[in-house]
Every structure is written in C-alpha cells, then in structure tokens.
C-alpha cells in the first residue's frame, strides 16, 4: 500500500507557496500584461492613423445643384 508522505508542515508550505504564486500572477503579472496589450493596440491604431489618416470620408464634394435654370 502507498503511504502519503506529506506531513502537515509540508502541506502548509506547499499551500502558502501556491497562494503566493497565485497572488503574484493575479495581482502583479496579469494586470501589467493586460495594460500592455491594450496600450499596444492603442499605439498601433494611433500609428496607423498618423500614416493613413483618420477613418471616414476624406474628400467632401459639394452636391450638384438640382435647380434647372
């Protein structure tokens, strides 16, 4: 029969390490990654608009006159 070799102290150390890893990921690394992705996308859109201009009609031509004289 297999015996469980983890003692209570080892279990607590492992659990504390896992909770610390989760906290670092959840409140440290992932928020920085999220801000970087959103900021990077915004920068790409900004650069695209600097090169190609803003979206929308670029030349506004007056409508032809409908009156017949």
ZIPERA-V22904 format. One record per backbone hydrogen bond with DSSP energy under -0.5 kcal/mol. CO is the residue of the C=O (numbers start at 1). NH is the residue of the N-H. E is the energy in kcal/mol with one decimal. If there is no record, write none. Layout:
co: (CO;CO)
nh: (NH;NH)
e: (E;E)
This chain:
co: (3;7;8;9;10;11;12;13;14;15;16;17;18;19;20;21;22;23;24;24;25;28;29;30;31;32;33;34;35;36;37;38;39;40;41;42;43;44;45;46;47;48;49;58;59;67)
nh: (5;11;12;13;14;15;16;17;18;19;20;21;22;23;24;25;26;27;28;29;30;32;33;34;35;36;37;38;39;40;41;42;43;44;45;46;47;48;49;50;51;52;53;60;61;69)
e: (-0.5;-2.1;-2.1;-2.2;-2.4;-2.6;-2.6;-2.3;-2.3;-2.5;-2.4;-2.3;-2.5;-2.6;-2.4;-2.3;-3.4;-2.5;-1.3;-2.1;-2.3;-1.0;-2.4;-2.7;-2.4;-2.2;-2.4;-2.4;-2.6;-2.4;-2.3;-2.3;-2.3;-2.3;-2.4;-2.4;-2.7;-2.5;-2.3;-1.8;-2.0;-3.0;-1.6;-0.5;-0.7;-0.5)
